[in-house]
Amino acid sequence: MSEDDLLSQMLHAWRDDIDSVPFPQFTELLIPRQQIRTRCSPSASAVRVTNATRRTDA
């Protein structure tokens, strides 16, 4: 029973600590513009993705 009381006290102390910090407020949210990647054509060194789990019955 004393453990429950101690845990409850710890929880309340933690919540009081969390509640004491003001939540940040933003007047304006600025999202940076995404960089555009140049599209490159596949070359001989490009990795080819295959379905390795597909099996063929011979």
Order of alpha helices (4+ residues) and beta strands (2+ residues): alpha
